[in-house]
């Protein structure tokens, strides 16, 4: 039985925030980040234990190189949509580049396909269940990194297909991998954000 109580675990989970303006340094070593991610991959659940989640790590200069590619690909696309959009998002992307590291979350789509073929009665559900597994992995890694003392924010560069293609090429992942999320992390330079305002529990929880 783990020594941590349920309240302690929930308090730790509640500490996680989207932190921006991150520094290009990390008080958490690359080795420790790798250990955390490996532990999450080892125990995080997935439907039928199919394990469709894959993770890539980019530290230091590799993180900055990755974001240079993202900026290069994103600017003409966003400028083409609206110069004002690039004026808004360009500095935000640059702030992500200024962070220390990247955690890239992928779906191995071949795993999802094989699971659907094996479990035909529920085969149509494995895409949705894979999203559940992604969320579990992401929140566990995100929370653990912030408990170690760095800040992090979760981005979705797969919203623009050319960016996903460039990231896949940079990471050298197989063709069937699909990018799901991109967690940037680094030392915090501003006070840790407060809990945002939430809806009343009475609007969210129904006891039958």
C-alpha positions as CSV (number, residue, x, y, z in Angstrom):
1,X,0.0,0.0,0.0
2,X,1.5,3.4,-0.9
3,X,2.3,5.7,2.0
4,X,0.6,8.7,0.3
5,X,-3.0,9.4,1.3
6,X,-5.8,10.2,-1.0
7,X,-5.9,13.8,0.2
8,X,-2.2,14.1,-0.4
9,X,-2.5,12.7,-3.9
10,X,-5.4,15.1,-4.7
11,X,-3.5,18.0,-3.3
12,X,-0.5,17.2,-5.6
13,X,-2.8,16.9,-8.6
14,X,-4.5,20.2,-7.8
15,X,-1.1,22.0,-7.8
16,X,-0.7,21.4,-11.5
17,X,-1.2,24.6,-13.6
18,X,-0.5,25.9,-17.1
19,X,2.7,27.9,-16.5
20,X,4.0,30.2,-19.3
21,X,7.1,32.4,-19.6
22,X,9.3,29.5,-18.7
23,X,13.1,29.7,-18.4
24,X,15.6,27.9,-20.6
25,X,16.9,26.0,-17.6
26,X,15.6,23.1,-15.5
27,X,16.3,22.3,-11.9
28,X,15.1,18.8,-12.8
29,X,17.8,16.8,-14.5
30,X,17.3,15.2,-17.9
31,X,17.8,11.8,-16.3
32,X,15.1,12.4,-13.7
33,X,12.6,13.5,-16.4
34,X,13.4,10.3,-18.3
35,X,12.8,8.3,-15.1
36,X,9.4,10.0,-14.4
37,X,8.2,9.4,-18.0
38,X,9.4,5.8,-17.9
39,X,7.5,5.2,-14.6
40,X,4.3,6.7,-16.1
41,X,4.6,4.6,-19.2
42,X,5.1,1.5,-17.0
43,X,2.0,1.8,-14.9
44,X,-0.5,4.2,-16.6
45,X,-3.6,2.3,-17.7
46,X,-5.0,1.8,-21.2
47,X,-8.0,-0.1,-22.4
48,X,-7.3,-3.9,-22.5
49,X,-3.7,-2.9,-21.6
50,X,-3.1,-2.1,-25.3
51,X,-0.6,0.7,-24.5
52,X,-1.1,3.0,-27.5
53,X,0.9,5.9,-26.0
54,X,4.4,6.7,-27.0
55,X,6.6,9.6,-25.7
56,X,9.6,11.4,-27.1
57,X,11.8,13.8,-25.1
58,X,13.8,16.8,-26.3
59,X,16.1,18.5,-23.9
60,X,18.0,21.8,-24.1
61,X,19.2,22.6,-27.5
62,X,17.1,19.8,-29.0
63,X,14.0,21.5,-27.6
64,X,15.1,24.8,-29.1
65,X,15.9,23.2,-32.5
66,X,12.4,21.6,-32.5
67,X,10.7,25.0,-31.8
68,X,12.8,26.6,-34.5
69,X,11.3,24.2,-37.0
70,X,7.8,24.8,-35.6
71,X,8.2,28.6,-35.9
72,X,9.6,28.3,-39.4
73,X,6.6,26.2,-40.5
74,X,3.9,28.0,-38.6
75,X,4.7,31.6,-39.6
76,X,3.7,31.4,-43.3
77,X,0.6,29.4,-42.4
78,X,-0.7,31.7,-39.7
79,X,0.4,34.8,-41.6
80,X,-1.7,33.5,-44.5
81,X,-4.7,33.2,-42.3
82,X,-4.3,36.6,-40.7
83,X,-1.2,38.8,-39.9
84,X,-2.9,39.7,-36.7
85,X,-3.0,36.0,-35.7
86,X,0.7,35.6,-36.2
87,X,1.3,38.8,-34.3
88,X,-0.6,37.2,-31.4
89,X,0.8,33.6,-31.6
90,X,4.3,34.3,-32.8
91,X,5.5,35.7,-29.5
92,X,3.7,32.9,-27.7
93,X,5.5,30.3,-29.8
94,X,8.8,32.1,-29.1
95,X,8.2,31.9,-25.4
96,X,7.7,28.1,-25.7
97,X,11.0,27.9,-27.6
98,X,12.6,29.8,-24.7
99,X,11.7,26.9,-22.3
100,X,14.0,24.1,-21.5
101,X,12.4,20.8,-22.7
102,X,9.7,19.1,-24.6
103,X,7.6,16.0,-23.9
104,X,5.9,14.8,-27.1
105,X,2.9,12.5,-26.7
106,X,2.1,10.2,-29.6
107,X,-0.5,7.6,-30.4
108,X,0.8,4.4,-32.1
109,X,-2.2,4.1,-34.5
110,X,-1.1,0.5,-35.5
111,X,-1.8,-0.5,-31.9
112,X,-5.3,1.0,-32.0
113,X,-6.0,-0.7,-35.3
114,X,-4.8,-4.1,-34.0
115,X,-6.8,-3.8,-30.9
116,X,-9.9,-3.0,-32.9
117,X,-9.3,-6.1,-35.1
118,X,-8.8,-8.3,-32.0
119,X,-11.8,-7.1,-30.0
120,X,-14.3,-6.7,-32.8
121,X,-17.4,-6.2,-30.6
122,X,-15.9,-3.0,-29.1
123,X,-13.5,-2.2,-32.0
124,X,-15.2,1.1,-32.8
125,X,-14.3,2.3,-29.3
126,X,-10.6,2.0,-29.3
127,X,-10.0,5.5,-30.8
128,X,-12.0,7.1,-27.9
129,X,-10.4,4.8,-25.3
130,X,-7.0,5.8,-26.7
131,X,-7.8,9.5,-26.0
132,X,-8.5,8.5,-22.4
133,X,-5.1,6.9,-22.2
134,X,-3.5,10.0,-23.6
135,X,-5.1,12.2,-21.0
136,X,-4.0,10.0,-18.2
137,X,-0.4,9.9,-19.4
138,X,-0.3,13.6,-20.0
139,X,-1.8,14.7,-16.6
140,X,0.5,12.2,-14.7
141,X,3.7,13.5,-16.4
142,X,2.6,17.1,-16.2
143,X,1.8,16.9,-12.5
144,X,5.0,15.0,-11.6
145,X,7.2,17.5,-13.4
146,X,5.5,20.4,-11.5
147,X,5.9,18.6,-8.2
148,X,9.6,18.2,-9.0
149,X,9.8,22.0,-9.2
150,X,9.5,23.1,-12.9
151,X,6.5,24.7,-14.7
152,X,4.9,23.3,-17.8
153,X,2.2,24.0,-20.4
154,X,0.5,21.7,-22.8
155,X,0.2,22.6,-26.5
156,X,-1.3,20.9,-29.5
157,X,0.8,21.5,-32.6
158,X,-1.1,18.7,-34.4
159,X,-3.8,21.3,-35.0
160,X,-1.8,22.3,-38.1
161,X,-1.0,19.2,-40.2
162,X,2.3,20.6,-41.7
163,X,3.6,21.2,-38.2
164,X,2.8,17.7,-37.1
165,X,4.6,16.4,-40.2
166,X,7.7,18.5,-39.4
167,X,7.7,17.4,-35.8
168,X,7.4,13.7,-36.8
169,X,10.4,14.1,-39.2
170,X,12.4,15.8,-36.5
171,X,11.6,13.2,-33.9
172,X,12.2,10.3,-36.3
173,X,9.1,8.4,-35.3
174,X,7.4,5.8,-37.4
175,X,4.8,6.9,-40.0
176,X,1.9,5.5,-38.0
177,X,2.6,7.7,-35.0
178,X,0.1,10.5,-34.5
179,X,1.0,13.5,-32.4
180,X,-1.4,14.2,-29.6
181,X,0.2,16.8,-27.4
182,X,3.4,18.7,-26.7
183,X,4.3,19.6,-23.1
184,X,6.9,22.3,-22.7
185,X,8.7,22.6,-19.4
186,X,11.4,24.7,-17.6
187,X,12.1,26.6,-14.5
188,X,9.3,29.0,-13.4
189,X,10.1,32.7,-13.7
190,X,6.8,34.0,-12.3
191,X,4.7,33.0,-9.2
192,X,3.0,29.7,-9.6
193,X,-0.6,30.5,-11.0
194,X,-3.5,30.3,-8.6
195,X,-6.4,28.0,-9.1
196,X,-8.8,29.4,-11.7
197,X,-12.4,30.0,-10.9
198,X,-14.6,26.9,-11.3
199,X,-18.3,26.3,-11.6
200,X,-20.1,25.4,-8.3
201,X,-19.9,21.7,-7.4
202,X,-23.7,21.6,-7.3
203,X,-23.6,22.2,-11.1
204,X,-21.1,19.5,-11.7
205,X,-21.8,16.6,-9.3
206,X,-25.1,14.7,-9.2
207,X,-25.6,12.0,-6.5
208,X,-28.3,9.5,-7.6
